């Protein structure tokens, strides 16, 4: 045994105490890997850059395990930390690279970019000494972001005037909001859509609800929310529960059972609640939906959720990279395991099965396994485990307007790109005619001429578009076009509101119908079902 491997073995012995056979096997395999590494590095015929080989070895090992353990290199870690940290040092713009050009999609109110005069619709042509033309989407954040207080110089061309101006912008802390929209649907019904769970989610949610004032009912929209920080999910569920109510429990081979409970009397402990979920609602979203369903606190509406119920522990590897290793499974308060079944080493099959379920339009409620029945904690309603959260009221996705041509327009970002060109030509006119979201929502419609112009624009980009399919998808195309315009003109929340207000939202429509007839539909559903 070489000296280095021997020291490693001694370290493992000191850490674990008297070794079991399994521990001895683990030590032996570690020593084997060290010997291989040392000899490859020392003897191979050519010089070898070891870092990418080690990274590939780590990724390959994780691929043989569950579908959610993962390796993140330094750049991926920095991006992930920015997403969940709640803020980052930057200039305060939302952007997209279209046709080799960085287009400013939105400007943070009160942020550094707005203060110096950058506007939505501007095109960045230079960042410091580097030409911005031809940069790819993922390359831009590294140039614009930096420590608060540092300066970046950008040149921007404004299509309205045809002039290019240079701005010296002092970076500042830019908030990363996780609440995409929060507003009243009617006089006493609030709506909150949460896009992901980051460090500020609970604070954003409570602030949004307080700003809406007295509410009798709340729609919590978790559709498309892939999860995030578990403590924020516990905190959000606590807003609806009583102090001490169990929110979830976690347990693994090397992790003891741990129960997470509501910390205090919640902000919205009274009032009607509907939670919207779909096949993209995962992890932290499922914690919230499962807890509120198990405590008979909310009616869950939509489609079965993703089924991601594994807890990852992030382990730094010393060079800025990290691994997220699955250490436990979590259960809802009634004891349901949220993680849907998987076969180790078959990650692609796992995600393909999820996509296939959605394409089939599977309600996932027809053939419930009676061995996976559970009872809710207050009223003893029947709920099912086996993977994901099954809604109390199933609402199929509206796919009547989803055609091949529509899918081609969406995948290629053609609708958005056309909308931005339309804004270049009509921004001043739109602002003058529709000064706020409400007037725009009531009055602006996509004309037949613009629909034809969009189709022609798509064909110039090589898309094969069928006129019959475009007519079938007309409503969906127009809705996306209006959403892009509204988001650019009135802020990100307006984008969500268009999809809600245009009637193309069967899940939200079902929630509103339920709330209107709550005494005969919602309340009996929560309290009147018996154990089967």
QUIVEN-V540343 format. One record per helix or strand. SS is the DSSP state (alpha for helix, beta for strand). FROM is the first residue (numbers start at 1). TO is the last residue. If there is no record, write none. Layout:
# QUIVEN-V540343
ss:SS from:FROM to:TO
ss:SS from:FROM to:TO
This chain:
# QUIVEN-V540343
ss:alpha from:3 to:16
ss:alpha from:21 to:43
ss:alpha from:50 to:63
ss:beta from:70 to:72
ss:alpha from:74 to:85
ss:beta from:87 to:90
ss:beta from:93 to:98
ss:beta from:101 to:107
ss:alpha from:112 to:116
ss:beta from:123 to:127
ss:beta from:130 to:131
ss:alpha from:137 to:144
ss:beta from:151 to:158
ss:beta from:163 to:170
ss:beta from:172 to:175
ss:beta from:179 to:186
ss:beta from:189 to:194
ss:beta from:197 to:197
ss:alpha from:201 to:212
ss:beta from:217 to:221
ss:beta from:228 to:228
ss:alpha from:230 to:238
ss:beta from:246 to:251
ss:beta from:258 to:261
ss:beta from:272 to:277
ss:alpha from:284 to:294
ss:beta from:299 to:302
ss:beta from:310 to:316
ss:beta from:322 to:332
ss:beta from:337 to:337
ss:alpha from:347 to:360
ss:alpha from:370 to:372
ss:beta from:373 to:375
ss:beta from:382 to:384
ss:beta from:393 to:394
ss:alpha from:404 to:411
ss:alpha from:414 to:433
ss:alpha from:437 to:443
ss:alpha from:448 to:460
ss:alpha from:467 to:472
ss:alpha from:474 to:490
ss:alpha from:492 to:501
ss:alpha from:506 to:516
ss:alpha from:522 to:527
